[in-house]
Amino acid sequence: MTNTVILYHNPNCSKSRAALSLLQVRNVDTKVIPYLTEPLTEAQIRVLKRKLAISSAREMMRSKDDLFKQLNLREADEDTLIAAMAAHPILIERPIAVIGEHAAIGRPLTNIEALLEQ
């Protein structure tokens, strides 16, 4: 593999740490983005959503998180969801791996393994 994997990483998350470990064990060139301290812009979230090939931003959100509920996002439109993730990056599901124009949410970790095989 010649492409660098971008990993949107939360070091406090066991799944995110497992994804990073997987990439390291496989000697994959990885750029780690600690998205909680380096938040994504709304434009970057839109690009990430496209690369994930999902129909709704809700699919890349931690919808069971208390903050999601506190912000009343269950019925929110796309623009509101994306703005919420930009303002509160903790709402973004983790980890997310990106290779070129493709991305996968690492829950389960086999999603990232499949991405590596593409």
Helices and strands as residue ranges (DSSP letters): E 5-8, H 14-25, E 30-33, H 42-52, G 57-60, H 66-70, H 78-87, G 89-91, E 96-99, E 102-105, H 110-117
